Amino acid sequence: MQHIKNYHSLYELLEDPSKINAFVGGIVHSHTRKSPLKYSNIKNLDISPELQSDLKKKYNLYLFAFLFCRGLEIVVVLLLTKLGIEYVI
C-alpha cells in the first residue's frame, strides 16, 4: 500500500507544470547564477508571464532545488579533494 501512495504523490508532482518549472528553474539557476533570485526580483526577469507566475507560486521549490544543487556541489568538491584530485577554479 505504501508503494501506491508514493507513486500517487509522484504523479501529483509531475501533474502540475508550475512545480516542474520552479524546480527546474532552481536547478538551472544554481549553475548559472551566484545567488538565488529574490522573490521580489521575479517580476523583473525577461521571461514569459506564465513562468514568472510559476516561480512566484512555487518559490519554495525553486529555492530548495537551488540550495540542494549547491550543497551537492560542495559535497562533490570535498570528496574530490579527499581523493587527492585538485579542483582548479
Long-range contacts (C-beta under 8 A, 24 or more apart in sequence): 17-54, 18-53, 18-54, 18-57, 18-58, 19-58, 19-61, 21-51, 21-54, 21-55, 21-58, 22-54, 22-55, 22-57, 22-58, 22-59, 22-61, 22-62, 22-65, 23-58, 23-61, 23-62, 23-64, 23-65, 24-65, 25-51, 25-54, 25-55, 25-62, 25-65, 26-61, 26-62, 26-63, 26-64, 26-65, 26-66, 26-68, 26-69, 27-65, 27-66, 27-69, 29-62, 29-66, 30-65, 30-66, 30-67, 30-69, 30-70, 30-73, 31-69, 36-62, 36-63, 36-66, 36-67, 37-62
